[in-house]
């Protein structure tokens, strides 16, 4: 599997590559200059399961703010830099654990070298980011547009620029909003490099469309053993990115821990507000640190059988409810007690 053979890269106190677990990354949408707001958002994301956070650094004030932000957070901090090499240097001097640049838009070779020299001195990894919007004009013209092969070629070229300066502490990121192009680009890239990869579908969209595109794209890529960190890029609250990323990794068997909620689709037999109940259960279990599967079923006839793969489940109908463990009914109760009984069982799970 490709990710088992990538180089290891240390980002703050976390290590990626070399078969280490795939880590979840997100990006703040606060003004980085607003330290209090940025710290608050980062700590919320960390509590939800974010492993690495990236902040935009568009100004020198933002670069300097990283120093104070670092003091108040517990996860590694990545500085996202475009165009101005001085911002990259200032961010590293302020304590950034990693920087994200595209050497192609940083400027002259001398400016790229100035950034690389500071990174080398401080042993700060550089994420080389290439996406469909930043592809070199020559490659686009040659290929008559953006292609998967062009994205891979560009990333390798940009890495070579830094490697020729004597530094290979690199992470590669190639992104496209075209899901299949993105997948094919990663498949092409892994044949020619062993740098760890940060994977995501860029500009995926709003919560609904973005989650579907990200789940398909990341699913294809991760299932092939490709990817060492991931981000689900959504237009919305970054907290939703972290929740979605956790679900994708759990579904692929790449992350354990946390309660997985399964629920049946509604049908003509449903006699309770199953949609409302399932959503209540999903929200309820987010703060319960158990590695369990919980089933929410809307039919007392088929519920026990359908829930037999779950550790614990509930089913309701005709004013009554059932508590089910491994497919066996262990308790009956009024329908309106289902949620409270389930929560009590989960909170006392480890005591039994």
C-alpha positions as CSV (number, residue, x, y, z in Angstrom):
1,X,0.0,0.0,0.0
2,X,1.4,3.3,-1.0
3,X,1.0,5.2,2.3
4,X,3.0,2.5,4.0
5,X,6.1,3.5,2.0
6,X,5.9,7.2,2.0
7,X,8.6,9.3,3.8
8,X,7.8,10.2,7.3
9,X,7.3,13.9,8.0
10,X,7.0,15.5,11.4
11,X,4.4,18.4,11.8
12,X,4.6,19.8,15.3
13,X,4.1,16.8,17.5
14,X,2.4,14.7,14.9
15,X,4.0,12.4,12.3
16,X,2.5,11.5,8.9
17,X,3.7,9.1,6.2
18,X,5.4,5.8,6.6
19,X,2.1,4.0,7.5
20,X,1.1,6.4,10.3
21,X,-2.6,7.0,10.7
22,X,-4.3,9.3,8.2
23,X,-4.8,12.7,9.9
24,X,-7.7,15.1,9.6
25,X,-6.9,18.7,8.6
26,X,-9.2,21.7,8.3
27,X,-8.7,25.4,7.8
28,X,-9.9,28.4,9.8
29,X,-12.3,30.9,8.2
30,X,-11.7,33.6,10.8
31,X,-9.4,36.5,10.2
32,X,-6.1,35.2,11.4
33,X,-5.3,38.7,12.7
34,X,-8.2,38.2,15.1
35,X,-6.3,36.0,17.6
36,X,-9.2,35.4,20.0
37,X,-11.7,34.3,17.3
38,X,-9.1,32.1,15.5
39,X,-8.0,30.4,18.7
40,X,-11.6,29.8,19.7
41,X,-12.4,28.2,16.3
42,X,-9.2,26.1,16.4
43,X,-9.9,24.7,19.8
44,X,-13.5,23.8,18.8
45,X,-12.2,22.0,15.8
46,X,-9.5,20.2,17.8
47,X,-12.2,19.0,20.3
48,X,-14.2,17.6,17.4
49,X,-11.3,15.6,16.1
50,X,-9.2,17.9,13.9
51,X,-5.5,16.9,14.0
52,X,-3.9,19.7,12.0
53,X,-5.1,23.2,11.4
54,X,-4.2,25.6,8.6
55,X,-4.6,29.4,8.7
56,X,-4.5,31.9,5.9
57,X,-1.6,34.3,6.1
58,X,-2.4,37.2,3.7
59,X,-0.7,40.0,5.7
60,X,2.3,40.5,7.9
61,X,-0.1,41.1,10.8
62,X,-1.5,37.7,10.3
63,X,2.0,36.1,10.2
64,X,2.9,37.8,13.5
65,X,-0.4,36.7,15.0
66,X,0.6,33.0,14.6
67,X,3.0,33.4,17.5
68,X,0.2,34.2,20.0
69,X,-2.2,31.7,18.4
70,X,0.4,28.9,18.9
71,X,0.5,29.5,22.6
72,X,-3.2,28.9,23.0
73,X,-3.8,25.7,20.8
74,X,-2.8,22.1,21.1
75,X,-2.6,20.9,17.5
76,X,0.0,21.7,14.8
77,X,-0.4,25.0,12.9
78,X,0.1,25.3,9.1
79,X,0.6,28.7,7.5
80,X,-1.1,29.1,4.1
81,X,1.0,31.4,1.9
82,X,0.4,32.8,-1.5
83,X,2.8,35.1,-3.6
84,X,4.8,36.9,-0.8
85,X,7.9,35.0,0.2
86,X,8.4,37.3,3.2
87,X,5.1,36.1,4.7
88,X,6.4,32.5,4.6
89,X,9.5,33.5,6.4
90,X,7.7,35.6,9.0
91,X,5.2,32.7,9.6
92,X,8.0,30.2,10.2
93,X,9.7,32.7,12.6
94,X,6.4,33.1,14.4
95,X,6.3,29.3,15.0
96,X,4.3,27.7,12.2
97,X,4.8,24.0,12.3
98,X,4.5,23.7,8.5
99,X,4.0,26.1,5.6
100,X,1.9,25.7,2.4
101,X,3.3,27.3,-0.7
102,X,3.3,27.0,-4.5
103,X,6.8,27.8,-5.6
104,X,5.5,28.8,-8.9
105,X,3.7,31.9,-7.4
106,X,6.3,32.8,-4.8
107,X,8.5,34.5,-7.5
108,X,12.1,34.2,-8.4
109,X,14.4,31.4,-7.6
110,X,16.2,33.6,-5.0
111,X,12.9,34.2,-3.2
112,X,12.0,30.5,-3.1
113,X,15.5,29.8,-1.9
114,X,15.1,32.3,0.9
115,X,12.0,30.4,2.1
116,X,13.7,27.0,1.8
117,X,16.8,28.2,3.7
118,X,14.6,29.2,6.7
119,X,12.6,26.0,6.5
120,X,15.8,23.9,6.4
121,X,17.3,25.7,9.3
122,X,14.2,25.2,11.4
123,X,13.3,21.7,9.9
124,X,9.8,23.0,9.0
125,X,8.1,20.9,6.4
126,X,6.8,22.5,3.2
127,X,3.6,21.5,1.6
128,X,3.8,22.0,-2.1
129,X,0.3,22.8,-3.2
130,X,-0.8,22.7,-6.8
131,X,-4.4,22.9,-8.0
132,X,-6.3,23.2,-11.3
133,X,-6.4,27.0,-10.9
134,X,-2.7,27.4,-10.4
135,X,-1.4,25.1,-13.1
136,X,1.5,26.6,-15.2
137,X,0.3,28.3,-18.3
138,X,2.7,26.2,-20.5
139,X,1.3,22.9,-19.2
140,X,-2.3,24.1,-19.8
141,X,-1.5,25.3,-23.3
142,X,0.4,22.1,-24.2
143,X,-2.4,19.8,-22.9
144,X,-5.2,22.0,-24.2
145,X,-6.6,22.4,-20.7
146,X,-6.1,21.1,-17.2
147,X,-5.4,17.3,-17.1
148,X,-4.7,14.8,-14.4
149,X,-1.3,14.2,-15.8
150,X,-0.6,17.9,-16.0
151,X,-1.4,18.3,-12.3
152,X,0.9,15.5,-11.3
153,X,3.7,16.8,-13.6
154,X,3.4,20.3,-12.1
155,X,3.6,19.0,-8.5
156,X,6.7,17.0,-9.3
157,X,8.3,19.9,-11.0
158,X,7.6,22.2,-8.1
159,X,9.0,19.7,-5.6
160,X,12.1,19.3,-7.8
161,X,12.7,23.1,-7.5
162,X,12.9,22.7,-3.7
163,X,14.8,19.4,-3.8
164,X,17.4,20.9,-6.0
165,X,18.0,23.4,-3.2
166,X,18.9,20.5,-0.9
167,X,15.6,20.1,1.0
168,X,13.2,17.2,0.8
169,X,11.1,17.6,3.9
170,X,8.0,17.9,1.7
171,X,4.3,17.1,1.6
172,X,2.5,17.2,-1.8
173,X,-1.0,18.4,-2.4
174,X,-2.7,18.3,-5.8
175,X,-6.4,19.3,-6.0
176,X,-9.1,19.7,-8.5
177,X,-12.9,20.2,-8.2
178,X,-13.2,17.5,-10.9
179,X,-13.5,14.4,-8.7
180,X,-12.3,11.9,-11.3
181,X,-9.5,14.1,-12.6
182,X,-8.4,14.5,-9.0
183,X,-8.4,10.7,-8.4
184,X,-6.5,10.1,-11.7
185,X,-3.9,12.8,-10.8
186,X,-3.1,11.0,-7.5
187,X,-2.9,7.7,-9.2
188,X,-0.4,9.2,-11.7
189,X,1.6,11.0,-8.9
190,X,2.2,8.0,-6.6
191,X,4.0,6.2,-9.4
192,X,6.8,8.8,-9.3
193,X,7.2,10.0,-5.7
194,X,7.3,8.8,-2.2
195,X,6.5,12.1,-0.5
196,X,3.4,11.9,1.7
197,X,0.3,13.4,0.2
198,X,-2.4,15.7,1.6
199,X,-5.6,14.8,-0.2
200,X,-8.8,16.7,-0.8
201,X,-11.4,17.7,-3.4
202,X,-11.0,21.5,-3.7
203,X,-13.9,23.8,-4.1
204,X,-16.2,20.9,-3.4
205,X,-19.2,23.1,-2.6
206,X,-21.8,23.5,0.0
207,X,-22.6,20.9,2.8
208,X,-24.8,18.7,0.6
209,X,-22.9,18.6,-2.7
210,X,-19.5,19.1,-1.1
211,X,-19.9,16.1,1.2
212,X,-21.0,13.8,-1.7
213,X,-18.1,14.9,-4.0
214,X,-15.6,14.6,-1.1
215,X,-16.9,11.2,0.0
216,X,-16.6,9.8,-3.6
217,X,-13.3,11.4,-4.4
218,X,-11.6,10.7,-1.1
219,X,-13.1,7.3,-1.0
220,X,-11.6,6.3,-4.4
221,X,-8.2,7.8,-3.4
222,X,-7.9,6.5,0.1
223,X,-9.1,3.0,-0.8
224,X,-6.1,2.7,-3.0
225,X,-3.8,3.3,-0.1
226,X,-3.1,6.9,-1.2
227,X,-3.2,9.9,1.2
228,X,-1.6,10.7,4.6
229,X,-3.7,13.7,5.6
230,X,-7.1,14.7,4.3
231,X,-9.4,17.8,4.2
232,X,-13.0,17.8,3.3
233,X,-13.4,21.3,1.7
234,X,-16.9,22.7,2.4
235,X,-18.4,26.1,2.0
236,X,-19.6,26.5,5.6
237,X,-18.6,25.9,9.2
238,X,-15.2,24.1,9.3
239,X,-16.6,21.9,12.1
240,X,-18.7,20.1,9.4
241,X,-15.4,19.4,7.5
242,X,-14.0,17.6,10.5
243,X,-17.2,15.6,11.1
244,X,-17.3,14.5,7.5
245,X,-13.7,13.6,7.4
246,X,-14.1,11.4,10.5
247,X,-17.0,9.6,8.9
248,X,-15.1,9.0,5.7
249,X,-12.1,7.5,7.5
250,X,-14.3,5.4,9.8
251,X,-16.3,4.1,6.8
252,X,-13.1,3.0,5.1
253,X,-11.8,1.4,8.3
254,X,-8.9,3.9,8.6
255,X,-10.0,5.3,11.9
256,X,-11.5,3.7,15.0
257,X,-13.3,5.3,18.0
258,X,-16.5,7.3,18.3
259,X,-20.0,6.0,18.0
260,X,-21.3,5.1,14.6
261,X,-25.1,5.6,14.2
262,X,-26.9,3.5,11.7
263,X,-30.6,4.0,11.0
264,X,-33.2,2.5,8.7
265,X,-34.9,4.4,5.9
266,X,-38.5,5.4,6.6
267,X,-41.3,3.4,5.0
268,X,-45.0,3.0,5.2
269,X,-44.6,0.9,8.3
270,X,-42.9,3.7,10.2
271,X,-45.1,4.9,13.1
272,X,-42.7,7.2,14.9
273,X,-40.8,10.3,14.0
274,X,-37.8,8.3,12.9
275,X,-36.0,11.1,11.1
276,X,-36.2,13.3,14.2
277,X,-35.2,10.5,16.5
278,X,-32.2,9.5,14.4
279,X,-31.0,13.1,14.3
280,X,-31.4,13.4,18.1
281,X,-29.3,10.3,18.6
282,X,-26.6,11.5,16.2
283,X,-26.3,14.7,18.1
284,X,-26.4,13.0,21.5
285,X,-23.6,10.6,20.9
286,X,-21.0,13.1,19.7
287,X,-19.8,13.7,23.2
288,X,-19.7,10.1,24.2
289,X,-16.2,8.5,23.7
290,X,-17.1,4.9,22.9
291,X,-16.2,2.7,19.9
292,X,-19.7,1.3,19.3
293,X,-22.3,0.9,16.6
294,X,-25.8,2.2,17.6
295,X,-28.9,1.4,15.6
296,X,-32.0,3.5,15.4
297,X,-35.0,1.6,13.9
298,X,-38.5,2.7,13.1
299,X,-40.2,-0.7,13.2
300,X,-40.7,-2.9,16.2
301,X,-41.4,-5.9,13.9
302,X,-38.2,-5.8,11.8
303,X,-36.1,-3.6,14.1
304,X,-34.4,-6.3,16.2
305,X,-33.3,-8.3,13.2
306,X,-32.1,-5.2,11.3
307,X,-30.2,-4.0,14.3
308,X,-28.4,-7.3,15.1
309,X,-25.1,-6.0,13.7
310,X,-25.1,-3.1,16.1
311,X,-23.9,-3.2,19.7
312,X,-27.0,-1.5,20.9
313,X,-30.1,-0.1,19.3
314,X,-33.6,1.3,19.7
315,X,-36.8,0.7,17.8
316,X,-40.2,2.3,18.1
317,X,-43.8,2.1,17.0
318,X,-47.4,2.3,18.1
319,X,-46.4,4.3,21.2
320,X,-43.9,1.7,22.5
321,X,-40.2,1.3,22.2
322,X,-37.6,-1.4,22.4
323,X,-34.0,-1.5,23.6
324,X,-32.0,-4.0,21.6
325,X,-28.5,-5.5,22.2
326,X,-27.0,-7.6,19.4
327,X,-30.4,-8.2,17.9
328,X,-32.0,-9.3,21.2
329,X,-34.8,-7.3,22.8
330,X,-33.8,-6.6,26.4
331,X,-36.3,-4.0,27.5
332,X,-39.7,-2.4,26.5
333,X,-40.6,1.1,27.4
334,X,-42.9,4.0,26.3
335,X,-41.8,5.5,23.0
336,X,-41.1,8.9,24.6
337,X,-38.4,7.3,26.8
338,X,-36.3,5.8,24.0
339,X,-33.8,8.6,23.8
340,X,-33.2,8.9,27.6
341,X,-32.9,5.2,28.1
342,X,-30.4,4.9,25.2
343,X,-28.3,7.7,26.6
344,X,-28.3,6.2,30.1
345,X,-27.2,2.8,28.6
346,X,-24.3,4.5,26.7
347,X,-23.1,6.6,29.7
348,X,-23.0,3.4,31.8
349,X,-21.6,1.2,29.1
350,X,-18.1,0.8,30.4
351,X,-19.3,0.2,34.0
352,X,-21.0,-3.0,33.0
